[in-house]
Amino acid sequence: MTWSAGQKYLGEFLGTFVLLFSITGGVIFTVGYGGFDPAARVTLASLSIGFGAIAAIYVFGDISGAHINPAVTIGFLVAGRFKAKDVVPYIVAQLAGAIVAVAAVAGVAYGYSGVWSIATGSTVALAAQGYSGNGSPYLYSVGSVFLLEVVITFVLVLVVLFTTRTESFAKNLAPIAIGLVILMVNLVAIPADGASANPARSFAPAILSAYFSGDQWAIQQDWIFWVAPIVGAIIAGVIDRVLRTPTGDPAAPAAGSA
């Protein structure tokens, strides 16, 4: 079946909505449990986004490819498996879906005054990722966070690119593989910088946090969660080209995430 451009963009909007609602909801709604163990919250947040990604890819993969991540879109472009004319509309749809999802989480939190006061203060910002300085609670240096985001995004996009090749023996299980690598990435990186590997995931909470609380640290630091993931995605795209099969795979559907 051939999907229209509008249907593909809507698929990206909805898929990213599912992803961001999963992770931001997992972070915000657990605030209501006093004394919730930090390690348990990291695990819950990682599971939430991993399973949310699997669901979104299975639902929207056939429609838009379910990139649900600007870095994945750029990785497919560099790999020669995505049309340049669709890059900007995909990214705009992803950002819009992310912003609406975080706003929905904030709307739910509004019904619980204790959670609302925290969510509109620091916790939405904490879901936005950061590095030391500018009032951020994260302690790792900008250089460490940059390297971390390059590496985790490289791993994520590489898994997406290779598992969605038409000749891949694992292509039918690609959504599960991608969801599991997202879970792993979050388990590893949340304690260091909040874990992004997805510019939309960082941008939306940062924007809403600045709007609700007036705290600017997340949006001031958001640049690194664009630049580093894009660098990682470009490297993954180049590797995909280098390790392309002799017949090539230019028309492979892009089932991505993250």
KAZI-V238305 format. One record per helix or strand of 3 or more residues. SS is the DSSP state (~ for helix, > for strand). FROM is the first residue (numbers start at 1). TO is the last residue. If there is no record, write none. Layout:
((SS/FROM/TO) (SS/FROM/TO))
This chain:
((~/5/32) (~/38/64) (~/70/78) (~/84/109) (~/113/126) (~/142/163) (~/171/193) (~/199/213) (~/217/220) (~/224/242))
